Amino acid sequence: MLKLNSAIQNRRSPRAIAEKSVTNEMIALLFEAARWAPSAMNEQPWKYFWVHRNSKNKFDEVLNLLTGINSLWVENAQAIIISVARKNYEYNNKLNRNALHDTDAANFSIAVQATEMGLQVRQMGGYDREKAAAYFKLDTEKYELATFIAVGFPGENRPQTEELLQRKRQSESRKNPKDFVFEMKDE
Ligand SMILES: Cc1cc2nc3c(=O)[nH]c(=O)nc-3n(C[C@H](O)[C@H](O)[C@H](O)COP(=O)(O)O)c2cc1C
């Protein structure tokens, strides 16, 4: 019987992260997964900064760039990855309209590989963009921040407030393919 790829089926953004350590070797494998993602002209426009929880000062500085509820999700995160897209093609310096798209393909490879390893990742677009660009000394003419990615093993569920339950319901719902897939057929 045809069935969905299990890492795609099981991937979820963590709602709580365990204290269990994530090794540098595991993180390296996540980046190996990013490395094999497809990209326009094989440009591989993604760049990653990352920080392990063990580098406490830098880790806290990065956490401080997050906004809203994201500080809750990263409690116990073992590493934070920051994904960045190079805006122009390297070979001709012209605008690469696929740069963010391709960076997200690499991020999704990371998510799938993480799932395969029993890990979870949460991508986060909720961070202070200006502060983050300054913190990473990014030339914003050339680079665009994509998402911050929290990495860890799934943790025990925390007590659920109404807001968290609402977010959980929101995360679990999926559109039906009939609402976003349109087959074109010959008459
Ligand atoms: C580009 C992007 C940005 C996101 N930003 C945030 C964020 O700032 N905060 C957050 O809690 N989740 C964020 N998410 C996670 C989504 O909320 C989550 O993927 C969605 O609710 C589906 O849940 P699931 O990943 O568990 O299947 C982001 C996901 C993506 C792909």
The ligand as an SDF file (V2000), in Angstrom:
LIG
                    3D

 31 33  0  0  0  0  0  0  0  0999 V2000
    8.6410   30.1440    8.2420 C   0  0  0  0  0  0  0  0  0  0  0  0
    8.0770   29.6870    9.5600 C   0  0  0  0  0  0  0  0  0  0  0  0
    8.0190   30.5720   10.6220 C   0  0  0  0  0  0  0  0  0  0  0  0
    7.5050   30.1510   11.8570 C   0  0  0  0  0  0  0  0  0  0  0  0
    7.5250   31.0170   12.9060 N   0  0  0  0  0  0  0  0  0  0  0  0
    7.0890   30.5940   14.1130 C   0  0  0  0  0  0  0  0  0  0  0  0
    7.1850   31.4470   15.2430 C   0  0  0  0  0  0  0  0  0  0  0  0
    7.7150   32.5690   15.1920 O   0  0  0  0  0  0  0  0  0  0  0  0
    6.6920   30.9790   16.4100 N   0  0  0  0  0  0  0  0  0  0  0  0
    6.1420   29.7420   16.5340 C   0  0  0  0  0  0  0  0  0  0  0  0
    5.7130   29.3880   17.6290 O   0  0  0  0  0  0  0  0  0  0  0  0
    6.0860   28.8870   15.4880 N   0  0  0  0  0  0  0  0  0  0  0  0
    6.5390   29.2870   14.2850 C   0  0  0  0  0  0  0  0  0  0  0  0
    6.5060   28.4280   13.2200 N   0  0  0  0  0  0  0  0  0  0  0  0
    5.9990   27.0490   13.4100 C   0  0  0  0  0  0  0  0  0  0  0  0
    4.5590   26.9150   12.9080 C   0  0  0  0  0  0  0  0  0  0  0  0
    3.6900   27.5840   13.7890 O   0  0  0  0  0  0  0  0  0  0  0  0
    4.2170   25.4190   12.8120 C   0  0  0  0  0  0  0  0  0  0  0  0
    5.0460   24.8180   11.8400 O   0  0  0  0  0  0  0  0  0  0  0  0
    2.7510   25.2090   12.4150 C   0  0  0  0  0  0  0  0  0  0  0  0
    1.8940   25.6590   13.4300 O   0  0  0  0  0  0  0  0  0  0  0  0
    2.4430   23.7240   12.1630 C   0  0  0  0  0  0  0  0  0  0  0  0
    2.7840   22.9610   13.2950 O   0  0  0  0  0  0  0  0  0  0  0  0
    3.8040   21.7290   13.1830 P   0  0  0  0  0  0  0  0  0  0  0  0
    5.1310   22.2740   12.6970 O   0  0  0  0  0  0  0  0  0  0  0  0
    3.8960   21.1510   14.5710 O   0  0  0  0  0  0  0  0  0  0  0  0
    3.2250   20.7550   12.1980 O   0  0  0  0  0  0  0  0  0  0  0  0
    7.0150   28.8260   11.9930 C   0  0  0  0  0  0  0  0  0  0  0  0
    7.0860   27.9410   10.9110 C   0  0  0  0  0  0  0  0  0  0  0  0
    7.6110   28.3580    9.7080 C   0  0  0  0  0  0  0  0  0  0  0  0
    7.6980   27.3660    8.5680 C   0  0  0  0  0  0  0  0  0  0  0  0
  1  2  1  0
  2  3  1  0
  2 30  2  0
  3  4  2  0
  4  5  1  0
  4 28  1  0
  5  6  2  0
  6  7  1  0
  6 13  1  0
  7  8  2  0
  7  9  1  0
  9 10  1  0
 10 11  2  0
 10 12  1  0
 12 13  2  0
 13 14  1  0
 14 15  1  0
 14 28  1  0
 15 16  1  0
 16 17  1  0
 16 18  1  0
 18 19  1  0
 18 20  1  0
 20 21  1  0
 20 22  1  0
 22 23  1  0
 23 24  1  0
 24 25  2  0
 24 26  1  0
 24 27  1  0
 28 29  2  0
 29 30  1  0
 30 31  1  0
M  END
$$$$
